[in-house]
Amino acid sequence: MADTHTIKLSSDEIEIIVDALEADMEGYVEAAKEARGNSRREEVATFTEAAQRILAVKTRLEELVED
């Protein structure tokens, strides 16, 4: 299991991180689409996994700032 860390962030800081993760995730989704179009299966799997992992972290952070 991965080590865990505790950090203190303001809601604004969390929202900044969420926005950055969203942009990063979109890049991986687009890369997966491009790889799929070029029949590069291993890259599709890698990019899809990265996007899914980013989504999981993004979702956890969003839960902290929901009203």
C-alpha positions in Angstrom: 0.0 0.0 0.0 1.2 3.5 -0.8 2.3 5.8 2.0 -0.2 8.4 2.9 0.4 12.1 3.8 -1.6 14.8 5.5 -1.5 18.3 4.1 -3.6 21.3 4.8 -5.0 23.2 1.8 -7.6 25.8 1.5 -10.7 25.2 -0.6 -9.3 27.5 -3.3 -6.0 25.6 -3.4 -7.9 22.3 -3.8 -10.0 23.8 -6.6 -6.8 24.8 -8.4 -5.4 21.3 -8.1 -8.8 19.9 -9.3 -8.6 22.2 -12.4 -5.0 21.1 -13.1 -6.0 17.4 -12.8 -8.9 18.0 -15.1 -6.6 19.5 -17.8 -4.1 16.7 -17.3 -6.8 14.0 -17.5 -8.2 15.5 -20.7 -4.7 15.3 -22.2 -4.5 11.5 -21.4 -8.0 10.9 -22.8 -7.1 12.6 -26.1 -3.8 10.7 -26.2 -5.7 7.4 -25.7 -8.1 8.4 -28.6 -5.2 9.1 -30.8 -3.4 5.9 -29.9 -6.6 4.0 -30.5 -6.9 5.5 -34.0 -3.4 4.4 -34.7 -3.9 0.9 -33.4 -1.4 1.3 -30.6 -3.1 -0.9 -28.0 -0.4 -0.7 -25.3 -0.5 3.1 -25.4 -4.3 3.1 -25.2 -4.1 1.0 -22.1 -1.4 3.2 -20.5 -3.2 6.5 -21.3 -6.6 5.1 -20.2 -5.2 3.9 -16.9 -3.5 7.3 -16.3 -6.8 9.1 -17.0 -8.7 6.7 -14.6 -6.2 7.2 -11.8 -6.3 11.0 -12.2 -10.1 10.9 -12.2 -10.1 9.0 -8.9 -7.8 11.5 -7.2 -9.8 14.4 -8.7 -13.1 12.9 -7.4 -11.7 12.6 -3.9 -10.6 16.2 -3.9 -13.9 17.4 -5.3 -15.7 15.7 -2.4 -13.7 17.9 0.0 -14.9 21.2 -1.4 -18.5 20.3 -2.4 -21.1 22.6 -0.9 
